[in-house]
Amino acid sequence: MTLRNTLLPLTLAGVMIAGSASAFEAVTTEPSNLRAGPSAETAVLTGLNAQTALEVNGCLDTRDWCEVKTGGQMGWLRGTEIAVKSGDAIIPLSDGPKDLTVKTVTYVDKAEHEEHEGATAAGMTAGAAVAATAVGGPAAMIAGAIIGGSLGAAASVPDEQVVTYVEAHPVDPIYLEGEVTAGAILPETVTLVPVPDTTYAYLNVNDRPVLVEPETRQILYVVN
């Protein structure tokens, strides 16, 4: 379609030129579909008549698709569907008016972004715990239990009497895959042994006695 120079001169009078990278005014060159993304495969948000006034936020670096606003709604149009004023002429944006600086924008698919964020979060969760595999030992081992990630800094060294009690009253070990370290979280399937007259519990994990905070099941101290 050939556009005449008289096409909406007042609408296009506000086009920003000469080095500006801000949003600028334009019109549609033909009946067009405002789409949810820069692809003919994306959803149609609304249909637009020819000469519909637009505010162009920016375009992909190829200028084949641009992000626009019209009637209060944001969406995407092909560059060939957008016309701007260049001097006394009104030409398709895709022809690249030299006196107009168009901001380059990028497009992130919302569904793909959320899927990526979900996968990243899942990966971080998986990284916070060692694989749930028992590695052998006596009948007291817990099959499929997990040593979880740290909740933060563990408590300071407990009273010597508590450590002495744990050393003097050994319990059968359980075997879990992973590093036994202060701050790690023990699974719900593990039965804790209380230390009398204290707020502590204890356990033998992989042949290493540990003091535990019963409520959070966090390893507070590894008894050497």
C-alpha positions in Angstrom: 0.0 0.0 0.0 1.3 3.5 -0.9 0.9 6.1 1.7 0.2 9.7 0.7 2.1 12.5 2.3 -1.2 13.9 3.7 -1.8 10.9 5.9 -2.6 12.1 9.4 -0.1 15.0 9.5 -1.3 16.2 12.9 -1.0 12.7 14.4 2.5 12.4 13.3 3.6 15.9 14.1 5.0 14.7 17.4 7.4 12.1 16.1 10.7 12.4 18.0 13.8 12.6 15.8 17.5 13.4 15.7 19.0 11.2 18.3 16.1 10.6 20.5 15.6 7.0 21.7 12.4 7.6 23.5 9.0 6.3 22.5 7.6 8.1 19.5 4.3 8.4 17.6 3.4 6.5 14.5 0.4 5.0 12.7 -0.5 1.7 11.2 0.1 1.4 7.4 -2.8 -1.1 6.9 -5.3 -3.2 8.9 -3.1 -5.1 11.4 -3.2 -7.5 14.3 -1.7 -6.4 17.6 0.0 -9.5 18.9 1.3 -10.6 22.2 4.8 -11.2 21.0 7.1 -10.5 17.9 5.8 -13.5 15.9 2.9 -14.4 13.8 2.5 -17.5 16.0 1.7 -15.4 19.1 -1.8 -14.6 20.2 -3.8 -11.7 18.6 -4.7 -9.1 21.2 -6.8 -7.0 19.0 -7.3 -5.9 15.4 -6.3 -2.4 14.3 -7.6 -0.4 11.4 -5.3 1.4 9.0 -4.0 4.7 10.2 -4.5 3.8 13.9 -2.4 6.0 16.1 0.4 4.3 17.9 3.2 5.0 20.4 6.3 2.9 19.5 8.3 1.9 22.5 11.1 0.3 20.5 11.9 -2.4 18.0 14.0 -5.5 17.8 17.4 -4.8 16.4 16.3 -6.0 13.0 13.3 -3.6 13.1 11.1 -6.4 11.8 8.9 -6.3 14.9 8.2 -3.4 17.3 6.6 -3.0 20.7 3.8 -0.5 20.5 1.0 1.0 22.6 -2.4 1.9 21.3 -5.6 2.5 23.1 -3.9 1.8 26.4 -2.8 -1.7 25.3 0.7 -2.9 24.7 1.6 -5.3 22.0 3.7 -6.0 18.9 3.4 -5.1 15.2 5.6 -5.9 12.2 7.8 -3.0 11.2 6.2 -3.0 7.8 2.8 -2.2 9.5 4.1 1.0 11.1 4.6 4.3 9.4 6.4 7.4 10.7 7.0 10.9 9.4 10.4 11.6 8.0 10.7 15.2 6.8 7.7 15.8 4.6 7.2 12.2 3.8 5.4 9.4 5.7 7.2 6.1 5.2 7.2 2.6 6.6 9.4 2.3 9.7 11.0 -0.7 8.1 12.6 1.5 5.5 14.7 3.0 8.3 14.3 6.8 8.3 17.7 8.3 8.9 16.4 11.1 11.0 14.8 8.7 13.6 16.6 6.9 16.4 14.7 3.8 17.3 15.3 2.2 20.7 16.3 -1.4 20.5 14.2 -3.7 22.8 14.2 -7.4 23.5 11.4 -9.8 24.0 11.1 -12.4 26.8 8.4 -14.9 26.5 6.6 -14.9 29.9 5.7 -18.6 29.9 9.3 -19.5 29.0 10.7 -17.1 31.6 8.5 -18.6 34.3 9.4 -22.1 33.2 13.1 -21.2 33.4 12.7 -19.6 36.8 10.9 -22.7 38.0 13.7 -24.9 36.7 16.3 -22.7 38.3 14.5 -22.8 41.7 14.2 -26.6 41.4 17.9 -26.9 40.7 18.8 -24.8 43.7 16.6 -26.9 45.9 18.1 -30.1 44.6 21.6 -28.6 45.2 20.7 -27.9 48.8 20.3 -31.6 49.6 22.4 -34.7 48.9 20.7 -37.5 46.9 18.5 -39.6 49.1 20.3 -42.9 49.1 21.3 -45.0 52.1 24.8 -46.4 51.7 24.7 -49.6 53.8 25.3 -50.5 57.4 23.4 -52.1 60.2 19.7 -52.5 60.5 19.4 -49.0 61.9 20.2 -47.4 58.6 17.4 -45.2 57.0 16.7 -46.1 53.4 16.0 -43.1 51.1 16.6 -40.4 53.8 18.1 -37.0 52.9 20.7 -34.9 54.6 19.3 -31.4 53.7 21.1 -28.1 53.1 22.1 -25.7 55.8 19.7 -23.3 57.5 22.6 -21.1 58.5 25.3 -20.9 61.1 25.1 -23.6 63.8 25.2 -22.9 67.5 28.5 -22.5 69.4 30.3 -25.4 71.1 27.9 -26.9 73.7 28.7 -27.4 77.4 31.4 -30.0 78.0 29.0 -32.1 80.1 26.7 -32.5 77.1 29.5 -33.7 74.9 30.7 -36.0 77.6 27.2 -37.5 77.9 27.0 -38.1 74.2 30.4 -39.8 74.1 29.5 -42.0 77.2 26.2 -43.1 75.8 26.8 -44.1 72.1 23.8 -45.1 69.9 23.8 -47.3 66.8 24.7 -45.3 63.7 22.5 -44.6 60.8 24.0 -44.2 57.3 23.1 -41.4 54.9 24.8 -40.3 51.8 26.3 -36.9 52.1 28.6 -34.8 54.3 27.9 -34.7 58.0 28.4 -31.1 58.9 27.1 -28.5 61.4 24.1 -26.7 59.9 22.8 -29.7 57.9 19.2 -30.8 58.3 18.3 -34.3 59.3 15.1 -35.9 57.8 11.9 -36.5 59.6 12.4 -40.2 59.3 15.3 -40.1 61.6 14.6 -40.7 65.3 16.4 -38.3 67.6 17.7 -39.3 71.0 17.2 -36.7 73.7 20.0 -35.5 76.0 18.6 -35.6 79.6 18.0 -32.2 81.3 18.9 -30.2 78.2 17.3 -28.9 75.0 19.6 -31.0 72.8 19.1 -34.3 71.1 21.8 -36.5 69.5 22.4 -39.1 66.9 25.2 -41.1 65.2 25.3 -40.3 61.5 27.7 -42.2 59.4 29.7 -43.2 62.5 29.9 -39.5 63.6 28.0 -38.5 66.8 26.2 -35.2 66.3 24.2 -32.8 68.6 20.9 -31.7 67.1 18.3 -29.0 67.7 15.1 -31.1 67.9 12.7 -28.5 66.6 14.5 -27.7 63.4 16.4 -31.0 63.2 19.6 -29.0 62.5 23.0 -30.5 63.3 24.5 -28.0 65.8 27.7 -29.7 66.6 29.7 -32.7 65.3 31.4 -34.6 68.2 35.0 -35.5 67.2 
